[in-house]
Amino acid sequence: MVEPFFYGSIVQLVVGTVLFAVTGYAITLAALGDKTGAVEKIVFTLCFGFFLPVIAIFALNYLIGIQMNAVIVAIIYAITAAAAFGLHWHKGPLLTLR
């Protein structure tokens, strides 16, 4: 029998990993567009997926005082991904590498 805490942590790990990757990829598309190479997309996905949502989480926690838990962090990642996809589809890339 699987304990509920162990099952919940596996679900949080899978959902968190998917949200991390989708958010990083969405920010990469919004910032750089489709003209980057595969290695650049992977590197920027990891960097943007970690850096920008963490800044938002820090600002909400430190400046506004919102208490963070797993659900709030997942919501912040989902909102960041949705905003980045919307920005990419509406405006195109914000930066160019060349």
C-alpha positions, 0 to 999 in steps of 0.5 A: 500500500502506498502512503498518501504523503509519498503519493502526494510528493510524487504528484507534486514532483511530476506537476512541478517538473512539467510546470518548470519546463513549460514555463521556461520554454514559454519564456524562451519563445517569448524572449527569443522566438523560434530562431534559436538552436536546440541547445540554446533553447534547452539552456534558456529554458532551464535558466528562464524556468528557474530565474523569472518565476523565482523572482516573482515568488520572492517579490510576492513573499518579501514585498507583499507578504504572501505566504508561499506553499506548493499550490501558490507556487504552481499557480505562479508558474502557470500564470507566468507560462500563460503570460509568456505564451500569450506574449509570444503569440501576440507580439513575437520575440522580444529579443534577437541573438544576432 
